[in-house]
Amino acid sequence: MSETSQSSATRTIQSPLGEKLGMRFVSAHNGVAEYALPYDVSNTTVADVVHGGAILSLADVAATAAVWSTVAEPDKYRGLTIDLSLSFVTAARRVDLVAKAHVLKRGRSVCYCDVRVESDTGELIAKAQVTYKLSRMTQPADAMTALFEGKSRAEQMALLAQLERTGAAMYRRFAEGGVHTDALLASAAREEANAEVLEALAKGAGDP
């Protein structure tokens, strides 16, 4: 099992709902995933018929795993189902189920999945279409990179000098609290000295 597939399985099986329903990870790779739901009387609705909500949850979990199996850096993303439609073909009576999902199309953030829920004998129980959205989480380093992106060397140095002066002002404000005053004022002085150096370099970089 690949690290990505393992991540997909962990995201769903370790959830309270996955554990409560007894779902079991089968596989997830390159946009295709399978999850199983062994028959259990606690998941039934009338007599031995598996509850439609359990079947819908199984389809959603399989689609989720299929999507995540396409993500190269899963720790940098978050995701959620934004649309799900399911059509029942026949009742699932006292049978183990397996949901087979595959990603039909993946855009920059939205993925479209098709899911077939079958019995352990291959009988089609339900079909689902799932729309899932992935969002890349912004990291502090990403925000800083975006702040400097597209600026000239002189502009970058000038901006960094402004940040240093802002840091110095914050250190001085903290020092007003009367705790670790000397250390905070020393830090402020270093920030201001860095700002002076950067401002001089920025001026030099901007000269013809």
C-alpha positions in Angstrom: 0.0 0.0 0.0 1.4 3.4 -0.9 1.8 6.2 1.6 -1.0 8.2 -0.2 -3.3 5.2 -0.1 -2.6 4.6 3.6 -3.4 8.3 4.2 -6.7 8.0 2.4 -7.6 5.0 4.5 -6.6 6.6 7.7 -8.7 9.8 7.0 -11.9 7.7 6.9 -11.5 4.5 8.8 -10.3 6.4 11.9 -13.3 8.7 11.8 -16.1 8.0 14.4 -18.6 7.3 11.7 -16.3 4.9 9.8 -15.6 2.9 13.0 -19.3 2.9 14.0 -20.5 1.5 10.7 -17.7 -1.0 10.5 -16.3 0.1 7.1 -13.2 -1.6 5.9 -10.5 -0.1 3.6 -9.8 -2.3 0.5 -7.7 -0.2 -1.9 -7.0 3.3 -3.1 -4.6 4.1 -6.0 -4.5 6.7 -8.9 -8.1 7.9 -8.5 -9.7 4.5 -7.9 -10.8 3.2 -4.5 -12.8 0.5 -2.8 -14.3 0.3 0.6 -16.3 -2.6 2.1 -19.2 -2.6 4.5 -19.7 -6.0 6.1 -23.3 -6.9 6.9 -24.2 -6.1 10.5 -27.7 -5.9 12.0 -26.9 -2.6 13.6 -26.8 -1.1 10.1 -30.2 -2.3 9.0 -33.5 -0.4 8.8 -36.3 -2.9 8.4 -35.7 -6.6 9.0 -32.4 -7.5 7.2 -32.3 -4.6 4.8 -29.1 -2.4 5.0 -30.0 1.2 5.8 -29.8 3.6 2.9 -27.9 6.1 5.0 -25.2 3.5 5.6 -25.0 2.8 1.9 -24.8 6.5 1.1 -22.0 6.9 3.7 -20.1 4.0 2.2 -20.3 5.7 -1.3 -19.1 9.0 0.1 -16.2 7.4 1.9 -15.1 5.5 -1.2 -15.2 8.7 -3.3 -13.3 10.6 -0.7 -10.5 7.9 -0.7 -10.5 7.9 -4.6 -9.9 11.7 -4.6 -7.2 11.7 -1.9 -5.4 8.9 -3.7 -4.6 11.5 -6.4 -3.1 14.1 -4.0 0.7 14.1 -4.0 1.0 16.1 -0.7 -2.1 15.3 1.3 -0.9 17.1 4.5 -1.1 20.4 2.6 -4.7 20.1 1.6 -8.2 19.9 3.2 -11.3 18.6 1.5 -15.0 18.1 1.8 -17.9 16.6 -0.2 -19.9 19.5 -1.7 -22.5 17.4 -3.6 -23.7 13.8 -3.6 -26.6 12.1 -5.4 -27.4 8.4 -5.0 -29.8 6.2 -6.8 -30.9 2.8 -5.3 -31.2 -0.1 -7.8 -32.3 -2.8 -5.3 -32.5 -3.5 -1.6 -29.4 -4.8 0.1 -30.7 -7.7 2.2 -28.2 -9.4 4.5 -25.2 -8.9 2.2 -21.7 -7.5 2.5 -21.3 -4.4 0.4 -18.4 -2.9 -1.5 -18.3 0.6 -2.9 -16.1 1.1 -6.0 -15.3 4.7 -6.7 -13.2 6.3 -9.4 -12.4 10.0 -10.2 -14.0 10.9 -13.5 -12.5 14.4 -13.7 -10.3 16.5 -11.6 -10.0 20.3 -11.9 -7.8 22.6 -9.9 -9.9 22.1 -6.8 -13.1 20.2 -7.7 -13.2 16.5 -8.4 -16.1 14.5 -9.9 -16.5 10.8 -8.9 -18.6 7.9 -10.0 -19.4 5.2 -7.4 -20.9 1.7 -7.7 -22.1 0.0 -4.6 -22.3 -3.8 -5.1 -23.1 -6.8 -3.1 -20.4 -9.4 -2.4 -21.8 -11.4 -5.3 -21.5 -8.5 -7.7 -25.1 -7.4 -7.8 -25.5 -3.6 -8.3 -27.2 -2.1 -5.3 -26.8 1.7 -5.9 -25.0 4.2 -8.0 -23.7 7.6 -6.8 -22.2 10.7 -8.2 -20.0 12.7 -5.8 -18.5 16.1 -6.1 -15.5 16.8 -3.8 -13.6 19.9 -3.3 -9.9 20.1 -2.3 -8.4 23.3 -0.9 -4.7 23.9 -0.4 -3.9 25.1 3.1 -1.9 28.3 3.2 1.4 28.0 5.0 3.2 30.9 6.6 6.1 30.4 4.1 3.6 30.5 1.2 2.2 33.8 2.5 5.7 35.4 2.7 6.6 34.1 -0.8 3.5 35.7 -2.2 4.3 38.9 -0.5 7.6 39.2 -2.3 6.6 37.6 -5.6 6.9 39.9 -8.6 8.9 42.6 -6.9 12.4 43.7 -7.9 15.4 43.0 -5.7 15.3 46.6 -4.5 11.6 46.4 -3.7 12.1 43.1 -1.9 14.8 44.6 0.3 12.8 47.7 1.0 9.8 45.5 2.0 12.0 43.4 4.2 13.3 46.5 5.9 9.7 47.6 6.6 9.1 44.2 8.2 12.2 44.5 10.3 11.0 48.0 11.5 7.6 46.6 12.3 9.2 43.8 14.3 11.3 46.4 16.2 8.2 48.3 17.1 6.5 45.2 18.4 9.5 44.3 20.5 9.4 47.8 22.0 5.7 47.5 22.7 6.2 44.2 24.5 9.0 45.8 26.5 6.5 48.3 27.9 5.0 45.4 29.9 8.0 45.4 32.1 8.9 41.7 31.6 12.2 40.8 30.0 12.6 44.5 29.1 16.3 44.4 28.4 16.1 41.4 26.1 13.2 42.8 24.2 14.8 46.2 23.7 18.0 44.5 22.5 15.9 42.5 20.0 14.3 45.8 18.8 17.7 47.3 18.3 18.9 44.4 16.2 15.7 44.6 14.0 16.3 48.3 13.5 20.0 47.7 12.6 18.9 45.1 10.1 16.4 47.5 8.6 19.1 50.2 8.2 21.3 47.7 6.3 18.5 46.5 4.1 17.4 50.1 3.3 21.0 50.9 2.2 21.1 47.8 0.1 17.8 48.6 -1.4 18.9 52.0 -2.4 22.1 50.6 -3.9 20.2 47.9 -5.8 17.9 50.5 -7.2 20.7 52.7 -8.6 21.4 52.5 -12.3 
